C-alpha cells in the first residue's frame, strides 16, 4: 500500500535527521551560562513525548480515527512537508554551528545569527520540525498524529518565547530590531 511505503520513507528520514542531529551536538561551543529552567526542559520532554505519539503504530481506540481521508494527494503532500521540514531544520542547525544547544544556553563567543535561514524566520529549527511533524501527521492521517502535531506546536511555541526573552536580554536592541524585521516561526505571518 502506498501509505505504508511513504510512511517508511518518512520514518527513515526522521531517523536520519535525528542521527545527524546527535552527531552535530558533539561539535558545540563551551557553555558559559544556562538559562534553561524547568519550563524549557519541560517543553523539550513534551516534544519528545509528542514524537513518540506521532510514531505510534496501531494506536488504540479514538487515537486511530482518521482526521483526513486516505488519498494519494494528501499522503504525497505530507511527504513533501516531511522532506522540507528537516531540510530547513538541518540547514538552520548547520548555519547556527557551535551556538546550538538543546536547552537555552549562553555559549562562549555567542553570536546573534541573522542570515541564512535566520533571515527567513527567527526559529527555523522549530519551524522545520513543526513542518515535518505536520507532514508525518498527514501521511498517517490518524488522530494521534494530529494530537502530536498540536503538542509540538504548543511546546515549541512556548519554548520559542522563553528563548526570545533570553536573546532579548543577551543582545538588547540588536535582538529587538531583528525581532521587528523577521517573523518568529512562520515567514511573513507569525
C-alpha positions in Angstrom: 0.0 0.0 0.0 1.3 3.5 -0.9 0.7 4.9 2.6 2.8 2.3 4.2 5.7 2.8 1.8 5.6 6.6 2.2 5.4 6.3 5.9 8.5 4.1 5.9 10.3 6.8 3.8 9.2 9.5 6.3 10.2 7.4 9.3 13.7 6.8 8.0 14.0 10.4 7.0 13.3 11.3 10.7 15.7 8.7 12.0 18.5 10.0 9.7 17.7 13.6 10.8 17.9 12.5 14.5 21.2 10.7 13.8 22.7 13.8 12.1 21.4 15.9 15.0 23.1 13.7 17.6 26.4 13.7 15.8 26.2 17.5 15.4 25.5 18.0 19.1 29.1 16.9 19.8 30.5 19.9 18.0 29.2 22.9 20.0 30.9 25.7 21.8 31.5 25.6 25.6 28.5 26.6 27.6 29.3 29.5 29.9 25.8 30.0 31.3 22.5 28.2 31.3 19.1 29.9 31.2 17.2 26.6 31.0 14.8 26.3 33.7 12.3 23.6 34.3 9.8 25.2 31.8 12.4 24.9 29.0 13.2 21.4 29.9 9.5 20.5 30.2 8.9 21.8 26.6 11.7 19.5 25.3 10.2 16.5 27.1 6.7 17.3 25.7 8.2 17.4 22.2 9.9 14.0 22.8 6.6 12.5 24.0 4.7 14.1 21.1 7.2 12.5 18.7 6.6 9.2 20.4 2.8 9.7 19.9 3.5 10.7 16.2 5.3 7.5 15.5 2.9 5.2 17.3 1.8 2.4 15.1 -1.7 0.9 15.5 -2.8 3.3 18.3 -5.8 2.2 20.4 -9.4 3.4 20.2 -10.1 7.0 19.2 -6.4 7.7 18.5 -6.7 5.6 15.4 -9.6 7.7 13.9 -8.8 9.4 10.6 -8.8 13.2 10.5 -8.1 13.3 6.8 -9.2 11.0 4.0 -6.7 8.3 2.9 -5.7 9.7 -0.5 -2.6 9.9 -2.6 -2.6 13.8 -2.8 -2.7 14.1 1.0 -0.1 11.4 1.5 2.3 13.0 -1.1 1.7 16.5 0.4 2.6 15.0 3.8 5.8 13.6 2.3 6.7 16.9 0.7 6.3 18.6 4.1 8.2 15.8 5.9 11.1 16.3 3.4 11.1 20.1 3.6 10.9 20.3 7.4 14.2 18.5 8.2 15.8 20.3 5.3 15.0 23.7 6.9 15.9 22.4 10.4 19.2 20.9 9.3 20.2 24.0 7.3 19.5 26.1 10.3 21.4 23.7 12.6 24.5 23.8 10.5 24.2 27.5 10.0 23.9 28.1 13.7 27.1 26.0 14.3 28.6 26.0 17.7 25.9 28.3 19.1 23.4 25.5 19.1 22.2 23.7 22.3 19.1 21.7 23.2 18.4 24.0 26.1 18.6 27.8 26.4 22.3 28.4 27.0 24.9 31.0 26.5 27.9 29.7 24.6 31.4 31.1 24.6 31.6 33.9 21.9 27.8 33.5 21.4 26.6 35.4 18.4 23.2 36.6 17.2 22.7 34.8 13.8 20.5 36.8 11.4 21.4 35.4 8.0 20.7 32.2 6.1 17.6 30.5 7.4 17.6 33.0 10.3 16.7 35.8 7.8 13.5 33.9 6.9 12.3 33.1 10.5 13.9 33.6 13.9 13.4 29.9 14.9 13.9 27.9 11.7 14.8 24.7 13.6 11.5 24.8 15.4 9.7 25.7 12.2 11.3 22.9 10.3 10.4 20.3 12.8 6.9 21.6 13.1 6.5 21.4 9.3 7.9 17.8 9.3 5.6 16.8 12.1 2.6 18.2 10.2 3.7 16.3 7.2 4.1 13.0 9.0 0.7 13.5 10.7 -0.9 13.9 7.2 0.8 10.8 5.9 -0.6 8.8 8.9 -3.9 10.7 8.7 -4.9 9.5 12.2 -5.9 11.5 15.3 -2.8 10.5 17.2 -0.7 12.3 14.6 -2.8 15.4 14.7 -2.6 15.4 18.5 1.2 15.0 18.4 1.4 18.0 16.0 -0.7 20.1 18.3 1.5 19.3 21.2 4.6 20.1 19.2 3.1 23.5 18.2 2.3 24.3 21.8 5.6 23.2 23.2 7.8 24.9 20.6 5.7 28.0 20.5 6.2 28.2 24.3 10.0 27.4 24.2 10.5 30.0 21.4 9.0 32.7 23.8 11.4 31.6 26.5 14.3 31.8 24.1 13.1 35.2 22.9 13.3 36.6 26.5 16.9 35.2 26.8 18.0 36.6 23.5 16.5 40.0 24.2 18.3 40.1 27.5 21.6 39.0 25.9 21.6 41.1 22.7 19.3 44.0 23.7 18.4 46.5 20.9 20.1 44.3 18.2 17.6 41.5 19.0 14.7 43.8 19.3 15.4 45.2 15.8 15.8 41.6 14.4 12.5 40.7 16.0 10.8 43.5 14.2 12.3 42.6 10.9 11.8 38.8 10.9 8.8 36.7 12.0 9.3 34.1 14.7 8.0 30.7 13.3 6.1 31.3 10.0 7.5 33.6 7.4 5.5 36.8 6.9 2.8 35.6 9.4 3.9 34.6 12.9 
